[in-house]
Amino acid sequence: MDILLAVIVGLLYGTAIYMILQKGLVKVIIGILILGHASNLFIFVIARLTRGAPALVPEGLEFVPEPYADPLPQALILTAIVIGFGIQAFAIVLLERVYKLTGTSEVDQLTTTDTIEATD
């Protein structure tokens, strides 16, 4: 199962890098989203998440008995999801603004001197 998850993470990273290197801004945004999902899955894989009791130390013991669910990867992934959502919303608004100003979402067709003017 670990090998399968490692292969899936690698495929997601490869797909994300491929999409980020494309010329269309929509594809770049999709690549960033896939990259975020790949990173979350990567944290799950390296954390070796197991089903178990909460990570609480019972009274009288000095350590958590096995198996326990480590809360740190879960907290990291929850934070990454929230930050990824914010980045996604910002990127979509930015794409919409670029399209309204230039009339295109292709990177090669964007120029700094001809198409972008101060409209405000």
N, C-alpha and C positions, 0 to 999 in steps of 0.2 A: 504494500500500500504506500509505503514511503517513496518507493521508486516512481510509482505512478504520479503521486503528488509533485515530486521533483520535476518530472517531465512536463506536467501541466504548467507548473510555475515557469519553466524555461520557455515553453511555447507562448505563454502569455507575455513574458518579457520580450521575446522575439517579435511577436505581433505588434506590441506597443511601440518598440523602436522603429519597426517598419512603417507604422502609421504616422509616427511623429516626423519621420523624414520625408513624408509626402508633401506635395505643393499646396494642396487645399487646406484651408484653415479648419474646416469641419473635420477632416481626417486627423489633423493634429490634435484637436480637442478629444476626439474619440481615442486616439493613442494615449493621451494623458489619462483618460479615464481607465483604460485597460491597464496602464502602468500602476495606477493606484490599487486596482483589484489584485494585480500580480504581487504587489508588495504586501498587501494584507494576507494573501494566501501564503506567501513566503514566511511571514511571521508565524502563522499557524503551523507551518511545517517544521520550522526550527524550534518551536516551543514544545513540540511533542505533547499536544493537548490530549489529555486523557479524561475519561469520565470518572469522577470520584467525588469525594467529600469536599466541602469548601476548605480553603486554606486557613483554618483556624486551629490554634494550638489548644488542645484540651487541658483542663486544669490538672496540674501535677506533672506535665511533660515539658520538656525544654525544646522540642522540635515537633514539626507536623508529621504524623504518621502517613506512610504511603497507602494507597494512592490519593493524591489530592490534586485539585484543579488550581493551577497557578493563575492568579488574577492579573498579573502584570501584562502578559500578552493580550489578554482580553481588553484591558484598559488602553493599551497602545493602539489596538485595532479600532476601538470605538473612537478614539481621538482622531485617527487617520481618516475614518469615514466622514467625520464632521468637517475636517479640514478639506478633504477631497470634494465634498459637496460645495463648500464655499468657493473653491478654485473653479469647479465646474460652472457654477452660477456666474462668476466673474468672467470666465472665458466666453460663455455664451453671450453675455451682454457686450463684451468687447468685440466679438465677431459681428454681432448685429450692428454696432456702431461703425465698424470698419466697412461693412457692406453698404450702409446708408451713405457714407461719405464717398466711397470709391466706386460702388456699383459692381464690385467683384469680391470674391473670397479666395482668389488664387494668389499665392505669394509672389509669383513671377510678374504678375500684372500690377502689383502695387509699387508705386514710386513715391518718393518723399516730396518731390518738388511739384509734380503736375496735379496730383489728385487730392492731396490733403491740404485743406485750407482752413483757416480759423473761421468757424461758423458762429461762434458764440460771442 
